[in-house]
Amino acid sequence: MPKWIQHRLRRWNVVTMLAGAGLLLSAAAILVVIGIGNVQIAVARGRVPAPDLYSDWWFRGGLLVGFLGLVWGSLAVAAIGSQSNAHRDFPDLEIEILETGNIPTQARTRPARLCKYVVVRVSNREVRRVASLDVRLEGPIVPSKRAAGNVLSVSPLVQSLSPSEIDPPLRCPLHLEPQSTQQGWLAYDPQRYGPSFARRDISLRVRDYNCGKSVVLPFKDGEIYGT
């Protein structure tokens, strides 16, 4: 099923859809009964030629309304399955990397090291689903005899030195209510883990705690996920 159909089904209210399908089927049954009654009355009066059920507008209207009710009910069932699967998929988010750079760490070590920071904007486009996000910096370790091909995953720092006078610091996990947006900065200090990052191929991994799945964005200004 195309993704745009899945997203549309996930936004519909299943209870309302089922109620609508029930009303359509009930109306169809009434119309069919009226059509059958009209034909039986005409036959009893000896109308020539004898009327056909499918020539009666009430009966034909009942079949049409009944068909619409079955289609609407099928869409409601599909919406139930789509919304159930949605809780196992990564949520419908838009994640934008607004700025990246380096700032000195607020460390007790002398001299202070430079740490990396990122300014992000995250929008939860879900209608009813809450997102709980962990945002980590990832990258390959500089090749060495002991650590070749390994990947380092770094959690954000809690530090007051701000790279931005406008954007506030973010705290993980990021808790986003449905139809909400958060914007702010996160700082990372890969060097405190010992191995050094390679200068290239650094990425930002965003993981949703609720479903356990994640997406990866290049650590680069202007990168956007979810558009």
N, C-alpha and C positions, 0 to 999 in steps of 0.2 A: 504494500500500500504506500502511495507517495507520502512524503513527510508533511506536505502542506495539508493533506487530508487528515493525517494523524493529529497535527496540531489543532486543527479545527474541531475534531471530535473531542479532544481533551478539554476544550473550553465550554462544551455544551453541558447543560444540566440534565443528567440522565433521568431523574425522577419526572421532570417536566416533559421530557420526550416520551417516556412510557405512558404518562397520563394522556398526552396528545394522541398517541397511537391508539389507546383504548377508546377515546372519544370518537376517533375516525371510524374504528371498527364497529362501535355501537351504532353510529349514524348509518353506516353501510348496511348493517343488519336491518334497521328500521326501513330504509329505502327498498331493500330487496323484498321484505315482507309486504310493503305497500304495492310493489310491482306485481308480485305473485297474486295478491288479492284482486288487483285490477283485472288481470288476465282471467282469473277464475270467474269473476262477475261477468265479464264479456262472454265467456264460453257458456255460462248458465243462461244468458239471455239469447243465446243462439246467433251471435253476431257472425256474419259471413263476409269475408273469409274468417276462419278462426284465428284469433290473435296469437302471436308468438311472444314468448317471454322476452326475447332479445329485441323485440320491436317496441317494448314498453320503456318509456323514458325513466320512470322511477327505478325499474330494475337495472337498466344500464347505468344510471347514476349511482346506484348502490354498489355495482361492481367496480366502478371507477374509484369511489371513495374508499372501498375496501382495499383496493390495490394500493392507494396512497397510504392507508393505515399500515399495511404490511411493510411497505418500503420504509416508512418512518420508524416502525418498530424494529426493523432490521438495523437501521442506523443507530437506534438506541442501544441495541445489543453490541454493535461494533464499538460504540463509544464506551461501554462498560469495559470491554476488553482492552481498548486503547488506553483508558485511564488507569486500568490495573497495571498494564505494562509500563506506563509512564513512571511509576514509582521505582521501577528497576533500572530505568535509563537515567543518564545524566540530565539534570533539570534544564529547562528552556531558559538559558542565561545569555546575556550579552556582556562580554568581558573586553574591555579596551585598555591597552597599555598607553597611558598618556605621556609618561616621561620616565627615563631611566638615567642613572648617573652614579657618582661616588660621593660619599661624605665621610668624615672622620668618625670612628667609633667613639662611643662614650665609655671607653674601657679604662681600667686602672693601670693598664700596661703603659710603659713609656718606651718609644713614642706610640701614640695612638695610631692604629691601623686604619686604612680606608675600607669602608664597607660599601656594598652596593645597595641602591635603593630603587624602588619602582613606585610610580604613582598610577593607580588603577581606578577604573570606574566599572562597577559590577551592577547590572540590572537584572532582577528576577522577573521574568515575563510570565511566570506561571500564575494561574488564576487562584488556585487553592493550595499550592504546594510550597512549603518552606524549604529554603536551601541553607545548609550549614557547611561552610567551605573552609578548607585548609589550603593555604597558598604557600608553596615552597619553591625555592630556587634550586635548579638542577643543572648539572653540567659534568662533562667528562673530567676525570682527574688527569693532570699533566702526566704523560706517560713516564713510567719509571720501571725498574726491574721488579719492584714489589707490587706496584699498582698500575697495571696496564689494562686499559679498557674498562676500568671501573667508573661508576657514576656516583657522584656525591649529591645528596639531597639535604638542603639546608633549611631549617625552620627560621621564621622571622625573629629579629631582635626586639626586645623591649627597650627602646632608647628615646630620650627626649630631644636629642639634636635633630632638628627638622630641616629637610631639604626644601620645604615649601612654606611660605608665609600664609598660604590660603588653605591648603588641604590638611586635614587632621591626620594623626596616625591611626592606623587600623589595628585591631586586635583579632587574632585568629583563635577560635573559628569565627568567620564572618557569618553572622546570622541575618539572613534576608527574608523578610516576610514577603508574601505574594505581592506582585506589582510594586516593588520597592527598589530603591537604588542606593548604593553606598559608594563614596569616592574618598580616597585618601592614599597615604603612602605606607610602604612596608620597607624595612631595612634588613639586610642580610650580611653576615660576616663569615664567609667561607673559610678564612684562614684560621679561625679558632678551632676548626676540626682537624687541623694538621695539614692534610694534602691541599694542594693549590688547584684552583680551577684552570682549565685551559681558557684562553682568551676568547675562543669562538665556541659556537654551538651551546651557549648558555640558554636555558629556557625556564619558563615559569609554569609549574604544574599546579593546577587547581583541582582539588579533590572534594567531592561532596560526601560528607560522612553518612548521610541518610541512605544513599544507594551504593556507596563504595566505589564509584567510578570517577574517572578524572579526565581532564583534557590538558593539552600542553600548548603553550604559546611561545614563540621565540621571544627572547628578552630584548625587545627592540621597540623603539617609539612608534606609535601608530598601529601596532598589531591589534587586530580585533577578532574575537571569536563570537560566532552566533549570528552573523549578519547574512 
